[in-house]
């Protein structure tokens, strides 16, 4: 079943899938992978995208994200599309994205890498967090089967103290 048909079967708003025809008509696996990953980021940024986003994710998939329960209590690994969509919803309830920059998708076959920057304001504290990220995707049969997230989710809790002897010069 094609991506568009899967999304329609879930009752998703097709206006969310402006790139859907691109995903279906691209010939090479690399082009299809690139289009699926681009669509993923478009859907994540849209607030009513849960049905369309679910259709883009394989039912059983791997979501491998750094886990630091002190900073992001709802983070951690996931093994299903429902868990991934839940993570995104949990994040939206607790943080307001201020700015997201997604760089061009680098794809080869069924694999893709994307880098970018995210600024988000934590609702509970008002703290603004800036995170550089890289995502590694595997896309099979038009669905994402694996997402590995590389990001700095561990803000330094106290000022870094570097011993003077390690600096090689005096510190004033």
C-alpha positions in Angstrom: 0.0 0.0 0.0 1.4 3.4 -0.9 2.1 6.1 1.7 -0.7 8.3 0.4 -3.2 5.4 0.6 -2.1 4.5 4.1 -2.5 8.1 5.3 -6.0 8.3 3.6 -7.0 5.1 5.3 -6.1 6.6 8.7 -8.4 9.6 7.9 -5.6 12.1 7.8 -6.0 15.5 6.3 -4.3 15.2 2.9 -3.5 18.9 2.8 -0.7 17.9 5.3 0.9 15.8 2.6 1.9 18.4 0.0 4.9 16.2 -1.0 2.8 13.0 -1.2 2.9 12.8 -5.0 6.6 13.4 -4.9 7.1 10.4 -2.6 5.0 8.2 -5.0 6.6 9.2 -8.3 10.3 9.4 -7.4 12.1 6.5 -9.0 15.2 5.7 -7.0 15.4 4.4 -3.4 17.6 7.4 -2.5 15.1 9.9 -3.8 12.2 8.1 -2.0 14.2 8.0 1.3 15.0 11.7 1.0 11.3 12.6 0.3 10.0 10.5 3.3 12.5 12.1 5.7 11.7 15.6 4.4 8.0 14.8 4.9 8.7 13.6 8.5 10.1 16.9 9.5 7.2 18.8 7.9 4.7 16.7 9.8 6.6 16.9 13.1 6.5 20.7 12.8 2.7 20.7 12.1 0.6 20.5 15.2 -2.3 18.3 13.8 -0.1 15.7 12.1 -0.6 12.7 14.3 -2.5 10.5 11.8 -0.2 11.4 8.8 2.9 11.1 11.0 1.7 7.6 12.2 1.3 6.5 8.6 4.9 7.5 7.8 6.3 5.4 10.7 6.5 1.6 10.5 4.3 -0.1 13.1 7.3 -1.7 14.7 10.3 0.6 14.6 13.3 1.7 16.6 13.4 5.2 18.1 16.8 5.6 19.7 17.1 9.0 21.5 19.5 10.0 24.3 17.8 9.5 27.6 18.2 11.9 30.5 15.2 11.7 32.8 16.4 14.7 34.8 16.2 17.0 31.8 13.5 15.4 29.7 11.5 12.9 31.8 9.4 11.6 28.9 12.5 10.8 26.7 14.0 7.4 26.1 14.0 4.6 23.5 10.8 3.4 21.8 9.8 0.3 19.8 6.6 1.4 18.1 5.1 4.2 16.1 2.6 4.9 18.9 5.5 5.4 21.4 7.2 7.8 19.0 4.1 9.8 18.3 3.4 9.9 22.1 7.0 11.3 22.7 6.3 14.1 20.2 3.0 14.9 21.8 4.6 14.9 25.3 7.3 17.2 24.1 4.8 19.6 22.6 2.8 19.7 25.9 5.9 20.6 27.9 7.9 22.8 25.5 7.2 25.4 22.9 9.5 25.3 19.8 10.8 28.8 19.2 12.9 28.0 16.1 13.8 24.9 14.2 16.3 24.8 11.3 16.5 21.5 9.3 19.4 21.3 6.9 19.2 19.5 3.6 18.7 15.7 3.8 21.7 13.6 2.9 20.5 10.2 1.6 22.0 7.1 0.1 19.7 4.1 -0.6 17.4 3.5 2.4 19.6 5.6 4.8 19.5 9.3 5.5 21.2 11.8 7.8 19.8 15.3 8.7 21.4 17.9 10.9 19.8 21.0 12.4 19.1 23.3 15.3 16.2 23.5 17.7 15.4 26.3 20.2 12.6 25.4 22.5 11.2 27.1 25.7 10.3 24.8 28.6 6.8 25.7 29.7 7.4 24.8 33.4 10.5 27.0 33.9 10.6 29.4 30.9 14.1 28.2 30.2 15.2 28.5 26.6 17.1 25.4 25.4 19.2 25.4 22.2 20.1 22.0 20.8 22.1 21.0 17.8 20.9 17.7 16.4 21.6 15.0 13.9 19.0 12.3 13.0 19.9 9.1 11.2 17.0 7.4 9.4 16.3 4.0 7.8 13.3 4.0 5.4 11.9 0.7 4.0 8.9 0.5 1.7 8.1 4.2 2.2 8.0 4.0 6.0 10.6 5.0 8.6 11.8 1.9 10.5 14.7 3.4 12.5 15.5 6.8 13.9 18.7 7.4 15.8 18.9 10.9 17.4 22.2 12.5 18.3 21.8 15.6 20.4 23.0 17.4 23.5 20.1 17.0 26.0 22.2 17.4 29.1 22.8 21.0 30.0 25.7 21.5 32.3 24.2 21.8 35.8 26.9 24.0 37.2 29.7 26.2 35.8 32.5 24.1 34.4 35.6 24.2 36.7 38.8 23.5 34.8 42.0 23.1 36.9 44.6 25.7 36.1 47.3 23.0 35.5 45.2 21.7 32.6 44.8 25.1 30.9 48.6 25.6 30.4 48.2 29.3 31.4 47.2 31.3 34.4 43.5 32.0 35.0 42.6 35.4 36.4 
